[in-house]
């Protein structure tokens, strides 16, 4: 398939390359594969974006594996950085020689109209129903994100969703057709070494692991409360950093006081992250809201047994075979699942054996790149 005539601008990410953030991880893996297939990809990154510890450094030549990197004007003020970068990114995309403007997430889609005025074909990927997140409740931000959702429904040439539950949501609420394309996962090689684990006095196969942004909807407070009720010498490793929720992080630390089994690592990446995945007893995802969490796919790719909430977005991927599930925000139900894993190690072994094979077959980045290109071609064919 020859695609050299298709030029795409990506909007909505903080920056790529990056492993810090869901959209950023997706585009860091997806964009080079699109380039390999002949697509000209330009990532419109936020200007002067802060580089997190252990994150991927920006290339000096403004190219990453064939992806052109451009920085767009960004107002470095909390609450304005995302809005301003989307606005100036949309102007850049509208005035540039791009065939497709690909918006990522609902908030950035508010600016979709700018690109449409200049005759651009627009694709939107809904990474999750962001207006549901706790931090937006009762705020202008919730209204703004919902407005972006409406803009996508009305003006996007194509909409991509990451799970079938979100697909049903758009069909029922808006009678809008969307295309289901899940995220992918790279092949991984489990680490034999435990060098980094020793820094936190962790023993292989003797800890539960949860990796996420430390925000209320991720449910880490429920996990801590439930874990404190378990009877064992297993440990709980909470890996990740805050995202505009420093008060919540302090709440989690206060909640953990008195139980030295609970470990906060902060942001992790590279070899340490690989070790954590490779030697975890069970990976736990207590979120009440998700789109399609890459951490869940990564954990299963490493062969982890999984405990997660029974929200439709997660049940769709783990089914009845690859995880034990529990009700969101239900401390007793989560305690039941954790204790069951502790008391029944054969269940954990059985799940570990099936997880990796399932992920390799179902979530392949090359297949996802091909499907994305078909969406671009469909968008370009509209109105001809």
Secondary structure, 3 states (H helix, E strand, C coil): CCCCCCEEEEECCCCCCCCCCHHHHHHHHHHHHHHHCCCEEEEEEECCCCCCCCCCCCCCCCEECCEEEEEECCCCCCCCHHHHHHHHHHHHHHHCCCCEEEEECCCHHHHHHHHHHCCCEEEEEECCCHHHCHHHCCCHHHHHHHHHHHHHHHHCCEEEECCHHHHHHHHHHHCCCCEECCCCCCCCCCCCCCCCHHHHCCCCCCEEEEECCECHHHCHHHHHHHHHCCCCCCEEEEECCECCCHHHHHHHHHHHCCCCCEEEEECCCHHHHHHHHHHCCEEEECCCCCCCCHHHHHHHHCCCEEEEECCHHHHHHHCCCCCEEECCCCHHHHHHHHHHHHHCHHHHHHHHHHHHHHHHHHCCHHHHHHHHHHHHHHHHHCCC
